[in-house]
Amino acid sequence: MSEPQWKSAITTHVHHEPYLRGYRLLDLVGHYSFSQVAYLALKGELPTPAEARVLDAMFVSVVDHGIAVPSAVANRTVISGGNPLHVGVAAGVLTFGEAHGGAIESAARIMQATAAREGDVAELARERVAQARANKERLPGYGHRYYKVADPRTKRLFDIAREEHFYGRHCELAAAMAVELKAQTGRSLVLNVDGVIAAIISDMGFDWRLGKGFFIIGRTVGLVAHAFEEISRERPFRRLDEDNFYYDGPAPRDLP
């Protein structure tokens, strides 16, 4: 008999009942919150109350950010074309990239690699920002289209991380890099929600490759709401009005 090609340490069935990380799923239902079970699925063990609170706060902080962001626009446009709810939600998720929700992964990778080096956090931040400037590298997790002084979600999440004792070396580094960015560039490139989540999950011991997953889990709730609202309230086939776009190509001309 050949060895099975697929294996998982996440889930199995025992007598046709699902188990998650060794726990019977029905024993979790009604006793543990969604965020607690999400932590179990991602990390392999049930969270402490502090870990659960911090994870829950991060999910809530990214649940929605308006109708004009790329994921909501893509979601509602696809629904408007006559597609079902899940297709619109999938379209929204596919927009997550370095400029929208996807920077958590890249920021966590940089923070984890930098924080792993020996030395004072402020000095490491100074060196990493200088390196980025020398290489013309954009540091993910910093800067925001609207927030120029501070991202209010950053302060709230940092406050909760401090209260639950998860404000560690990575959070200190993330804050120090924001200070260095302003000192070295003269611009206020605020630590945004992607950057603060990257720092906190790093101090919680999550692998940086899970970064995008935290945004996906939180924002999917908002995308489902947008998709349903588009289905239930709006007429199909939305299109831009002529005063919302303009043409800047060649004037009408004859073929040669």
NUMI-153315 format. One record per residue (C-alpha): residue in one letter; x, y, z. Coordinates in steps of 0.02 Angstrom, whole numbers, plus 32768, in hexadecimal, padded with zeros to 4 digits. Each point is the difference from the previous one (the first is absolute). Last residue first. Example, Ala and Ser with C-alpha at 12.3 -4.5 7.8 and 13.67 -1.06 7.14 Angstrom:
S82AC7FCB8165/A7FBB7F548021/
This chain:
P7F378AE377A5/L7F667FE6806E/D7FA580A08027/R8008805680A8/P7F98801D809D/A806D80588083/P808C7F98804A/G7FF27FC580B5/D7FD28061809D/Y7F4F7FC2801F/Y7FA68035809E/F7FAF7FAE8096/N7F838026808A/D7FA180877F9F/E7FCC7F7D7F81/D7FA97F998085/L80597F608031/R7FA17F5E7FEC/R7F927F93806C/F7FBC7F687FA9/P7F827FBC807D/R7F8D806D8069/E8034801B80B4/R7FB17FD280A6/S80017F43801B/I80917FC77F94/E806F80968025/E7FD77FF680B9/F80287F477FFF/A80A9801C7FAF/H802B808E8076/A7FD57F978099/V80657F6B7FC0/L809280767FDF/G7FF8804480B1/V800B7F51804A/T808C7FD57F86/R806480918049/G802F7FA980A2/I80347F557FBE/I805680497F66/F8061807E8067/F80427F7A8076/G80267F8D7F6D/K806F807F7FAA/G80807FEC808C/L80057F43800F/R80AA7FFC7FA9/W8045806C808E/D7FF97F6A8076/F7F9D8027809D/G805B801180A7/M7F8F807B8058/D808580877FF0/S7FFD7FE47F44/I7F4380067FFF/I800D80A98056/A8080804B7F88/A7FA67FC97F62/I7F5B803E8049/V805180A9801F/G804580097F50/D7F5E7FD27FA9/V7FA0807B806C/N8074808F7FD1/L80A4803C804B/V7FFF80B27FC2/L807080407F75/S801080B4803C/R808080447F87/G80A880518027/T80557F697FB2/Q807F7FCE8085/A7FA8803F809C/K7F517FD07FC5/L80377F527FCE/E80627FF080A1/V7F688021806D/A7F9A7F827F9D/M80907F848011/A7FFF801780BD/A7F477FD48009/A801A7F5F7F9D/L809B7FD48067/E7FA4801580A5/C7F727F947FBD/H807E7F7C7FCA/R805B800280A7/G7F647FEB8069/Y7F5280478017/F7FA87F5B8020/H7FE4801D80BA/E7F417FFF7FFA/E7FED80B8802C/R8093802C7F8F/A7FB37FA37F6B/I7F5A80568023/D805280AD7FFC/F80617FD07F63/L7F5E7FCE7FAB/R7FAC80A4802E/K809680697FCC/T80107FAB7F58/R7F46800A7FDC/P800B80BD8011/D807C80087F6F/A806D8096802B/V803080AA7FBA/K7FE47FE37F46/Y7F6B7F898002/Y7FA5800D7F5B/R80667FA47F7C/H806A7FA88081/G80BA7FEB801E/Y80607F71804E/G7FD97F458004/P80727FD67F6E/L80AA80567FF6/R801C80417F51/E80AE7FD87FC2/K806980837FA7/N80987F95802E/A8053808C8063/R7F598030804C/A7FDC7F4F8035/Q80AD7FEE804D/A7FEB80A38060/V7F587FC28041/R804E7F5C8038/E809580558053/R7F97807C8064/A7F877F778034/L80907F91803A/E804680948063/A7F5980218054/V7FE97F478028/D80AA7FF08054/G80677F6E7FC3/E7FFE7F4B7FCC/R7FA47FD27F62/A7F5D7FA0800B/A7FA180A58004/T803680247F4E/A7FCB7F597FB6/Q7F5B8000805F/M7FDB80B47FD1/I80277FE67F48/R7F967F637FF2/A7F7480508065/A7FFC80957F8A/S7FFA7F8F7F66/E7F707F988046/I7F9E80938045/A800F805C7F59/G7F717FA17FB1/G7F7380698043/H7FFC807E7F73/A809D804A7FB1/E806B7F63800A/G7F717F947FC1/F7F507FCD802E/T7F9A80157F61/L7FDD7F457FF3/V7F9D800580A2/G7F8280767FB0/A7FEB7F907F69/A7FE37F6C8074/V7F788061805C/G7FAB802B7F5B/V80067F4A7FC8/H7FBB7FC580A7/L7F6A80737FF5/P7FC27FCB7F54/N802D80567F5B/G7F9480747F97/G807C80857FCC/S7FD180678097/I80467F75806F/V80A780177FA7/T7FF880BC8019/R7FD17FEB80B8/N80967F928027/A807B80647F97/V7FCB80A38052/A80027FB380AF/S80AD7FB47FE5/P8048809D7FB1/V7FCA8077808D/A7F6E80767FD9/I7F767FAE8067/G804F802080A8/H80847FB78072/D7FBB7F5A803B/V80297F6B8070/V80B580378016/S7FFF803780B7/V7F867F758030/F807C7F777FCD/M808E8055805F/A7F968015809D/D7FCF7F487FFD/L80B67FCB7FF5/V802C806E8095/R7F6F7FC08068/A80237F497FD6/E80B88010802E/A7FD3804F80A8/P7F7C7F7C8027/T80837F797FDB/P7FF37FB37F56/L7FD57F4B7FD3/E808E7FA67FA9/G80317FDE7F4A/K802E80B17FCF/L7F9080237F6B/A7F6C7F8E8026/L8008802180BB/Y800C80BC7FE5/A7F687FF87F8D/V7FA67F9B8088/Q8021808A807E/S7FCD80867F84/F7F5C7FA77FDA/S7FD87FF380B7/Y800D7F62806A/H7F7C7FA18063/G7F6B80027F8B/V80547F917F7F/L80AA7FC5803F/D7FBD7F58803C/L7FAA7FEC7F57/L80A880117FA9/R80507F718061/Y80AE803D802D/G809D7FB37FB4/R803480987F9B/L7F4E800B7FBF/Y7F977F628002/P7F6D7FDC7F8D/E7F8B7F6D8025/H7FEF7F717F84/H80397F7F807F/V809C8069801B/H801F80827F79/T809F80647FE9/T804280B18008/I809A806A8015/A80957F8B7FFD/S7FE37FDD7F49/K80387F807F7F/W7FE77FE87F46/Q805B7F867F8E/P7FD27F658063/E808D7F7C8004/S7FE77F747F82/M7FB87F598034/
